[in-house]
Amino acid sequence: MDFSFTAEQELLRETVTEFLAARYDLETSRAAARLGAGRQPEIWRGLAEEVGILGASLPESVGGIGGGPIETMIIAEALGGALVLEPYIDTVVVGGGLLGRSGGKRAEDLLSGIAAGEVITGFAALEPRSGYDYTDVTSTARRDGEDWILDGVKTVVTAAPFATHVLVTAAVDGEIALFVLDFDAANPPAGLTVRSYPTIDERRASDLTFENLRVPADSLLLANASEAVAATLDEAIAAVCAEAVGAMRRVVADTVEYTKQRRQFGVPIASFQALQHRMVNMHLELEQAVAAVYLATLKLDAAPAERAKAASAAKATIGRAARLIGQESVQLHGAMGMTEELAIGHFFKRLTAVQYEFGTTDQHIARYAALSRP
């Protein structure tokens, strides 16, 4: 099978990579994560206006370019290699996927806003008892005249602290419905409590509590959103796995370069056979992860069961690779691997978080096994 990219896709990769190399400084981004707003708005504007990648996978009718899963994979991998904090997957992949499957004027307006860099979305789906099961929804929505009343608790809503809109799942007459809320974490309306915090990988998230929150009738995007959520989450899994591949490529390259520079007993430690074997294992895990991401990306248009199976295979493979590569890179760097000054420590945090994002490694192994039964 030919996995080579078209000339346009190669140009996309080069454009994003060059923009990030010139404009995205790791020290500045970590300072924004620790002390600032958790992101750099000027970078988000640049991704929209200068590079145009926020609309790369969105329809032309809403100001996008009309690309597909391969373009998303290329962009996510480039962002992962630079450890970008901006909420590309939250907004373009998850938000864009759910809105694109919803239809209607409000969804189209929000998609146009995403392409222009004006809209940032969070996805409020996980709940305290659900763990990482997006189908376990106890939050409810009920009609009250023309409006809807939301009740429930949502946890770990990434990107919510600076989102302009939040997409919320809630149970309506036994079905999972999808709502969209205008959002301002700093000034929530009556009936909404927002608790924001940094995550282990230096991103930002919020827990949301709805208590008789009144929202207008047009907040309902889909009355039965189960399949839209499932398909969008598989796209998000493929994207976050591609992001992890970008991060792991950088980690492996930095580790190999470090072992060439670090000397012990008068020679570079890269000359030690035992360390060479460990770095070869890192490279093998990376190559298996790349293959799994390609498969998941190419299967996103397949039948639901086949798509889900490929996504779970990729997530399980990435979980194993991220764990081994992250741990080995820190050990081969010694104590320096966990310092704030060295990039490796920051990449290690992100690779650790990736293992739990959109489901754990064990959950995806179980899902793959269930889908493989005759």
N, C-alpha and C positions, 0 to 999 in steps of 0.2 A: 504494500500500500504506500502511496506517495504522500508524505507528510510535509512536503516543501510548501512554502507560502508563495502567494502571488506577488508581483512587483508592488502592487498597491499595499498589500499587507506588510511587506518588508519596509516600505516607506513609512507606514504607520508606526511600526516598531522603532525605527530610527528617530522619527520625529518626537515621540513620547520620551524615549531614552535621552535624547539630546536636551530636550526641555528640562527634564528632571536633573540632569547632570549640571546644567547651567544655573538652575533656579532653586533647586531643592537641596538645602544644606542640612545635614543630619543634626548638627549642633543647634541650629536655629529651630528646627522642628521639635527637638526634645525639650528646648526651653519653652516653646509654645505649649507642649504637652504638660509640662510640670507647673508652669507659672502663668501661662496665658489662657486663651479660650479653648485650648485643646486642638487647635487647627490654625491654618494660615489662610484667611479669606482671599488674599491676593493670589495664592496658588490655585485655589478653586476657580477664580475668575480667569486665570491664565489657561487652565485646562479647558474652560468653556470657550473663551474668546480667541486665544492665541493658537491653541492646539486643536480645539474642536472635538475632543474625545468624549465629552459628556453626551453628545448626540450621535456618536459613531454607530451605536447599535440600535438607535431609536428610528422610527419610521420617518421618511422624508416629509410626510404630511404635518408633522409637529416640529419641523426644523432640524430633524436628524439627518443622518447620512444613509440610513437603511442597511447598515451592516448586520452581522449575525454573531453567533457564538464564537467563531474563530477570532473576530475582531475584539470581542470582549476578553477572550483568553490572552491575546497579545497585550492588551492594555493592562489587564490585571497582573500579568507577570512582570511587566515593566514597573508598575507601581510597587509591587512586592520587592523588587530588587533595590528600590530606593527607600523602602520602609516608609511609604507615604501614609500619613495619618488621615488624609481627606476621605470622606465617606463615599467613595466611588461605588463599592458593592452595595452598601445600604441604600443609596439613592438611585443609581443608574440600573443596577442589576435587579435588586429586590423591588424598589419603588417603581422603576420603569416596567418591570415584568408584571407586577400586579395591576398597575394602571393600564398597561397595554391590553391586558386580558379583561379589563372592566368595561371599556367603551364608555361612550357618553361625553358630553361637552366638558364636564368638570375634569374628567380624567385626561382628556386631550389638552386642556389648558395647563394642567399640572405637568404633563409630559413636555409641553413646549417650555415651561419654566425650568425643567430639569436640563433640557438641551442648552438653554441660555445661561445656566449657572445661577438661576434665581431661586430655585426650589431645592431644598434638602429634605429628605424623608427618613423617618425611622419606622421600624416595623415592630409593633407591640403585639406579640403573639405568645411568648413564653409566660408561664404563670408559676407561682410558688410550688405547687404540687406537681406540675407537669414535667419538671426537669427539662429535657431537651425534646419533648414530644409536642410538636406543634399542633397535633390533632386533639390534644386533651385541653379543651376550652371550657372553663366554667364561668368566665365573664359573660354577662347577659346584656341584651338590648331589647327594649320593649317600646311599643308605640305609645305616645301620649299626644293625642290630637295629630297634628302634622309633624311633630318632632319625634325624636328618639331619645330614650333615657338609657344611659350606659351605667353598669355597675360591675365592679370586679377589680382585680389587681394584675398588672403586667410587670414582669421583671426583666432586667438587663436589656433595655431598649437602647441599643447602640445608636449613636449619633443624635439621640433625642435632645441632649443639652443645647444643641445649636440647630435643631431641625426647624423648618418652617411648617412642616406637616407631618402627622403621624398616621400611619395605616394601622388599624386596630381590628383584630378578630374578636367576634362575640357570638354567642349562641342565640339564635332566633328560631323558635319553633323546632328545635332539634337539629337545625342545620348551622354550619359555620358561615357566618356572614362577615363581610369586609366593609369597614367604615373608614373614612378619611376625615381627620380633624385638623383645622387650622391650629397651629401650635406655637407657643412661646413659653419655653421652660421657665423663664424669669418672671412671667406674669400669667400664671395659669388662671382659668376662670373658676368660678364657684363650682364645686363638685369634682375638681381635679387636683390631686396632690402630686407634686413632682419631687422626687429625691434623686439628685444627680451625684455622680462620683466617678473617679478615675478607675479604669480597669487595670489588670495586671500588665497588659501590653501597652500601657500609656495612652489608651484611647479614653473616650468618655461615654458613659451610659446613664440611664435613668430608670428608676422604678416608678410606675404610675399607678395611682389609686383612683378609681372612678366611683363616686358616690352620688347617685342621682344626677349625673352629668347630662344636661340637656343639649342636644345637638340638632341642627336643622335636618329636614327630610332628605336633602340632597347629599348628606354625609354618607348615606348608604350607597356603596359602589356595586356590590354583588350580594344577592340574597343567598346564593349557594356558592361559596368561594373555595370549597375543598380542593377541587382539581386545579384551580388557578394557583392556590397556595402551594400545592404539591409540585406543580411544574416549575413555578418560580423558585422554590427552594432548591430543586435539583440544579437549576441554572446558577443559583448562588453558590451551591456546593462546588460546581465546576470552576466558578470564578475564584472562590477563595482557595481552592487547590492550586489554581494557576498562580495566584498571588504567592502562595507558599513556595512554589517552584522557583519563582523569582528570588525570594528571600534565601532559599537553600543554595541556589547558584552562587549568590554573593557570599554566603557563609563558607561554602567549600572553597571558593577562590581565595578568600581572605585567609583561611586557615592554611592552605597550601603555601601561600606567599609568606605568612608568618613563620612557618617552619623552615623556610629557606633562609630567613634572616636571623632567627634565633640560633645562637651557637652554644654548644655544650661540649666539654672535653676537646675544645679547639675546632669542632666541625659543626656545620648546620644540623639541627636535629632532624631535618628532612632526610638526611642520609641514614637514619636509623631504620632498619628493616621493620621493626615492630610498629613504628609510627606510619611507615609507608602502607602497611597492611590496613591499618585503621583508616587512612585516608582513601584507600581503594574501596573499602566498604562504604564510606560516605558517598563516593562517586557512584557506586552501584545502586545504592538506595535512591540517589537523585535520578538516575536514568530510569529506574522503575517507576518513580513518581511522575516523570515527564510522560512516559507511555500511558500511564493510567489517566492523566489529565487529558491527553489527546483523545483517548477512547471516550471518556465522559463527555467531552465537548462535541465530538462527532455524533454521539448518541442522543443529544438533547432534542432532536426532532423525531426520534423513534417512538414506538408505542410506549405508553406509560410504564409498564413493567420493565421493559428493556432499558428505558431511560433511567429509571430508579436504580436498577441493578448496576449499571455502569457508574452512576454517581456514587453509590455506596462503595463500590470497589475502589474508586479513586480516593474517596474520603478515608477509607481504612488504610490504603497504601500510603497516603500522605501522612496520616497520623503516625504510622510506624517510622516513616522516613524522617519526619520532622523531629521526632523524639531522639532517634539515633544521631542524626546530623547535629542537632542542637547540643546534645550532651557531649558528643565527641569534640565539637569545635571549642566548647568551653574548657574541656579537659586539656586539649592540646595547646590552648593558650595559657594554661595555668591560671593563677589567681586573677590575672589581667582580664580574663574572659568575662568576669562579672562586674567589671568597673563601669561607671557611667561614661567615662571618657572613650571607651572602645566600643565600636559599632557592634561587635559580636554579642555583647550582653543585651543590647536592645533587640537584636534579631532573635536571640534565644527567647526573650519574653514573648515576642510575637508568634514564634513557632510553637511555643507552649500553648498559647491561647487558641491557635488554629486547630489544635487537636480536639477542642471542645465546641468550636463554632459550628452551628447547624448540625449538631449531633456528635456524639463521641465516637471514637474508634470502635468500641465494643458494640454500640448501637448499630453502626453501619455494617459490621460483620454479621450481626443478627439479622438485619434487614436483607442483606445479600443472601444469607442462608435461606431465609423464608421465601425469597423470590426465586431461588434455584430449585425448590422442591417441585417434583413433577405433579 
